[in-house]
Amino acid sequence: MYDPVSWNGMTVYVRRTMKFAGGVAHLVLFEYRRQKFVKCTSVLD
């Protein structure tokens, strides 16, 4: 799944994935604030 995000006047497509393999969930979250890349978190459960 790709989410369009406006960043520095450009349209950036951020990939948001949720995968389940062997009972493992992989979540990648991109947060944008004030048109700046502020955080990228990767969570393994």
Biopython code that builds the backbone (N, CA, C, O; Angstrom):
import numpy as np
from Bio.PDB.StructureBuilder import StructureBuilder

atoms = [
    (1, "MET", "N", (0.840, -1.195, 0.000)),
    (1, "MET", "CA", (0.000, 0.000, 0.000)),
    (1, "MET", "C", (0.878, 1.249, 0.000)),
    (1, "MET", "O", (1.808, 1.370, 0.798)),
    (2, "TYR", "N", (0.573, 2.163, -0.896)),
    (2, "TYR", "CA", (1.357, 3.389, -0.993)),
    (2, "TYR", "C", (0.488, 4.597, -0.672)),
    (2, "TYR", "O", (-0.624, 4.736, -1.180)),
    (3, "ASP", "N", (1.020, 5.472, 0.186)),
    (3, "ASP", "CA", (0.288, 6.682, 0.547)),
    (3, "ASP", "C", (1.013, 7.901, -0.013)),
    (3, "ASP", "O", (2.192, 8.099, 0.280)),
    (4, "PRO", "N", (0.328, 8.728, -0.821)),
    (4, "PRO", "CA", (0.950, 9.937, -1.354)),
    (4, "PRO", "C", (1.126, 10.998, -0.272)),
    (4, "PRO", "O", (0.187, 11.325, 0.452)),
    (5, "VAL", "N", (2.346, 11.529, -0.175)),
    (5, "VAL", "CA", (2.641, 12.553, 0.820)),
    (5, "VAL", "C", (3.343, 13.717, 0.137)),
    (5, "VAL", "O", (4.284, 13.519, -0.631)),
    (6, "SER", "N", (2.884, 14.929, 0.420)),
    (6, "SER", "CA", (3.533, 16.114, -0.130)),
    (6, "SER", "C", (4.731, 16.475, 0.736)),
    (6, "SER", "O", (4.586, 16.718, 1.934)),
    (7, "TRP", "N", (5.932, 16.510, 0.121)),
    (7, "TRP", "CA", (7.156, 16.751, 0.882)),
    (7, "TRP", "C", (8.110, 17.591, 0.056)),
    (7, "TRP", "O", (8.531, 17.180, -1.025)),
    (8, "ASN", "N", (8.451, 18.762, 0.559)),
    (8, "ASN", "CA", (9.335, 19.693, -0.151)),
    (8, "ASN", "C", (8.828, 19.996, -1.564)),
    (8, "ASN", "O", (9.608, 20.097, -2.512)),
    (9, "GLY", "N", (7.504, 20.138, -1.681)),
    (9, "GLY", "CA", (6.925, 20.461, -2.975)),
    (9, "GLY", "C", (6.838, 19.272, -3.919)),
    (9, "GLY", "O", (6.409, 19.413, -5.065)),
    (10, "MET", "N", (7.249, 18.085, -3.436)),
    (10, "MET", "CA", (7.182, 16.892, -4.259)),
    (10, "MET", "C", (6.136, 15.944, -3.701)),
    (10, "MET", "O", (5.809, 15.986, -2.515)),
    (11, "THR", "N", (5.616, 15.091, -4.568)),
    (11, "THR", "CA", (4.680, 14.075, -4.096)),
    (11, "THR", "C", (5.448, 12.777, -3.894)),
    (11, "THR", "O", (5.879, 12.132, -4.849)),
    (12, "VAL", "N", (5.605, 12.414, -2.643)),
    (12, "VAL", "CA", (6.368, 11.214, -2.312)),
    (12, "VAL", "C", (5.406, 10.099, -1.914)),
    (12, "VAL", "O", (4.499, 10.300, -1.105)),
    (13, "TYR", "N", (5.619, 8.933, -2.492)),
    (13, "TYR", "CA", (4.771, 7.792, -2.151)),
    (13, "TYR", "C", (5.459, 6.939, -1.092)),
    (13, "TYR", "O", (6.530, 6.374, -1.320)),
    (14, "VAL", "N", (4.821, 6.861, 0.065)),
    (14, "VAL", "CA", (5.381, 6.123, 1.186)),
    (14, "VAL", "C", (4.750, 4.730, 1.252)),
    (14, "VAL", "O", (3.529, 4.572, 1.259)),
    (15, "ARG", "N", (5.623, 3.742, 1.299)),
    (15, "ARG", "CA", (5.112, 2.371, 1.367)),
    (15, "ARG", "C", (4.772, 1.999, 2.801)),
    (15, "ARG", "O", (5.602, 2.119, 3.702)),
    (16, "ARG", "N", (3.544, 1.547, 2.996)),
    (16, "ARG", "CA", (3.097, 1.143, 4.324)),
    (16, "ARG", "C", (2.761, -0.341, 4.262)),
    (16, "ARG", "O", (1.802, -0.745, 3.605)),
    (17, "THR", "N", (3.551, -1.138, 4.946)),
    (17, "THR", "CA", (3.385, -2.582, 4.836)),
    (17, "THR", "C", (3.070, -3.227, 6.172)),
    (17, "THR", "O", (3.525, -2.782, 7.226)),
    (18, "MET", "N", (2.292, -4.271, 6.101)),
    (18, "MET", "CA", (2.012, -5.089, 7.276)),
    (18, "MET", "C", (2.115, -6.535, 6.815)),
    (18, "MET", "O", (1.239, -7.044, 6.115)),
    (19, "LYS", "N", (3.210, -7.194, 7.223)),
    (19, "LYS", "CA", (3.447, -8.553, 6.750)),
    (19, "LYS", "C", (3.331, -9.550, 7.897)),
    (19, "LYS", "O", (3.758, -9.279, 9.020)),
    (20, "PHE", "N", (2.749, -10.700, 7.597)),
    (20, "PHE", "CA", (2.645, -11.761, 8.587)),
    (20, "PHE", "C", (3.333, -13.009, 8.036)),
    (20, "PHE", "O", (2.857, -13.622, 7.081)),
    (21, "ALA", "N", (4.445, -13.370, 8.643)),
    (21, "ALA", "CA", (5.166, -14.570, 8.212)),
    (21, "ALA", "C", (5.721, -15.260, 9.450)),
    (21, "ALA", "O", (6.558, -14.698, 10.157)),
    (22, "GLY", "N", (5.260, -16.462, 9.710)),
    (22, "GLY", "CA", (5.734, -17.186, 10.887)),
    (22, "GLY", "C", (5.291, -16.521, 12.175)),
    (22, "GLY", "O", (5.959, -16.633, 13.203)),
    (23, "GLY", "N", (4.152, -15.822, 12.118)),
    (23, "GLY", "CA", (3.636, -15.162, 13.312)),
    (23, "GLY", "C", (4.344, -13.850, 13.615)),
    (23, "GLY", "O", (4.212, -13.307, 14.712)),
    (24, "VAL", "N", (5.099, -13.336, 12.639)),
    (24, "VAL", "CA", (5.826, -12.085, 12.838)),
    (24, "VAL", "C", (5.153, -10.957, 12.060)),
    (24, "VAL", "O", (4.934, -11.062, 10.853)),
    (25, "ALA", "N", (4.835, -9.896, 12.757)),
    (25, "ALA", "CA", (4.215, -8.739, 12.109)),
    (25, "ALA", "C", (5.257, -7.637, 11.929)),
    (25, "ALA", "O", (5.900, -7.222, 12.894)),
    (26, "HIS", "N", (5.420, -7.175, 10.714)),
    (26, "HIS", "CA", (6.402, -6.137, 10.420)),
    (26, "HIS", "C", (5.672, -4.875, 9.981)),
    (26, "HIS", "O", (5.059, -4.837, 8.914)),
    (27, "LEU", "N", (5.746, -3.859, 10.805)),
    (27, "LEU", "CA", (5.056, -2.612, 10.510)),
    (27, "LEU", "C", (6.060, -1.481, 10.303)),
    (27, "LEU", "O", (6.893, -1.205, 11.166)),
    (28, "VAL", "N", (5.966, -0.840, 9.156)),
    (28, "VAL", "CA", (6.837, 0.292, 8.868)),
    (28, "VAL", "C", (5.986, 1.551, 8.799)),
    (28, "VAL", "O", (5.076, 1.660, 7.976)),
    (29, "LEU", "N", (6.289, 2.478, 9.658)),
    (29, "LEU", "CA", (5.482, 3.682, 9.738)),
    (29, "LEU", "C", (6.323, 4.928, 9.459)),
    (29, "LEU", "O", (7.362, 5.145, 10.082)),
    (30, "PHE", "N", (5.862, 5.727, 8.526)),
    (30, "PHE", "CA", (6.535, 6.975, 8.204)),
    (30, "PHE", "C", (5.661, 8.141, 8.650)),
    (30, "PHE", "O", (4.486, 8.222, 8.292)),
    (31, "GLU", "N", (6.233, 9.019, 9.416)),
    (31, "GLU", "CA", (5.469, 10.174, 9.860)),
    (31, "GLU", "C", (6.092, 11.446, 9.300)),
    (31, "GLU", "O", (7.311, 11.620, 9.331)),
    (32, "TYR", "N", (5.247, 12.324, 8.792)),
    (32, "TYR", "CA", (5.711, 13.593, 8.257)),
    (32, "TYR", "C", (5.070, 14.734, 9.037)),
    (32, "TYR", "O", (3.872, 14.722, 9.317)),
    (33, "ARG", "N", (5.890, 15.711, 9.377)),
    (33, "ARG", "CA", (5.374, 16.865, 10.105)),
    (33, "ARG", "C", (6.012, 18.132, 9.543)),
    (33, "ARG", "O", (7.233, 18.217, 9.405)),
    (34, "ARG", "N", (5.169, 19.113, 9.221)),
    (34, "ARG", "CA", (5.640, 20.385, 8.662)),
    (34, "ARG", "C", (6.513, 20.147, 7.423)),
    (34, "ARG", "O", (7.543, 20.796, 7.243)),
    (35, "GLN", "N", (6.081, 19.200, 6.570)),
    (35, "GLN", "CA", (6.768, 18.881, 5.315)),
    (35, "GLN", "C", (8.200, 18.434, 5.540)),
    (35, "GLN", "O", (9.060, 18.648, 4.685)),
    (36, "LYS", "N", (8.467, 17.808, 6.694)),
    (36, "LYS", "CA", (9.805, 17.274, 6.946)),
    (36, "LYS", "C", (9.700, 15.833, 7.429)),
    (36, "LYS", "O", (8.770, 15.466, 8.147)),
    (37, "PHE", "N", (10.663, 15.037, 7.023)),
    (37, "PHE", "CA", (10.699, 13.649, 7.474)),
    (37, "PHE", "C", (11.175, 13.635, 8.921)),
    (37, "PHE", "O", (12.303, 14.037, 9.207)),
    (38, "VAL", "N", (10.326, 13.175, 9.831)),
    (38, "VAL", "CA", (10.661, 13.268, 11.244)),
    (38, "VAL", "C", (10.905, 11.921, 11.908)),
    (38, "VAL", "O", (11.653, 11.839, 12.882)),
    (39, "LYS", "N", (10.283, 10.865, 11.393)),
    (39, "LYS", "CA", (10.470, 9.594, 12.075)),
    (39, "LYS", "C", (10.155, 8.405, 11.185)),
    (39, "LYS", "O", (9.220, 8.443, 10.384)),
    (40, "CYS", "N", (10.943, 7.349, 11.333)),
    (40, "CYS", "CA", (10.660, 6.094, 10.663)),
    (40, "CYS", "C", (10.812, 4.987, 11.694)),
    (40, "CYS", "O", (11.901, 4.774, 12.227)),
    (41, "THR", "N", (9.725, 4.284, 11.973)),
    (41, "THR", "CA", (9.784, 3.247, 12.986)),
    (41, "THR", "C", (9.515, 1.883, 12.378)),
    (41, "THR", "O", (8.642, 1.725, 11.525)),
    (42, "SER", "N", (10.277, 0.906, 12.831)),
    (42, "SER", "CA", (10.071, -0.465, 12.381)),
    (42, "SER", "C", (9.830, -1.322, 13.609)),
    (42, "SER", "O", (10.680, -1.417, 14.494)),
    (43, "VAL", "N", (8.646, -1.953, 13.651)),
    (43, "VAL", "CA", (8.269, -2.716, 14.835)),
    (43, "VAL", "C", (8.149, -4.195, 14.500)),
    (43, "VAL", "O", (7.439, -4.581, 13.570)),
    (44, "LEU", "N", (8.851, -5.014, 15.269)),
    (44, "LEU", "CA", (8.747, -6.461, 15.106)),
    (44, "LEU", "C", (8.060, -7.043, 16.326)),
    (44, "LEU", "O", (8.525, -6.873, 17.453)),
    (45, "ASP", "N", (6.946, -7.734, 16.095)),
    (45, "ASP", "CA", (6.208, -8.330, 17.202)),
    (45, "ASP", "C", (6.449, -9.832, 17.218)),
    (45, "ASP", "O", (5.916, -10.534, 18.077)),
]
sb = StructureBuilder()
sb.init_structure("model")
sb.init_model(0)
sb.init_chain("A")
sb.init_seg("    ")
for serial, (resi, resn, name, xyz) in enumerate(atoms, 1):
    if name == "N":
        sb.init_residue(resn, " ", resi, " ")
    sb.init_atom(name, np.array(xyz, "f"), 0.0, 1.0, " ", f" {name:<3s}", serial, name[0])
structure = sb.get_structure()
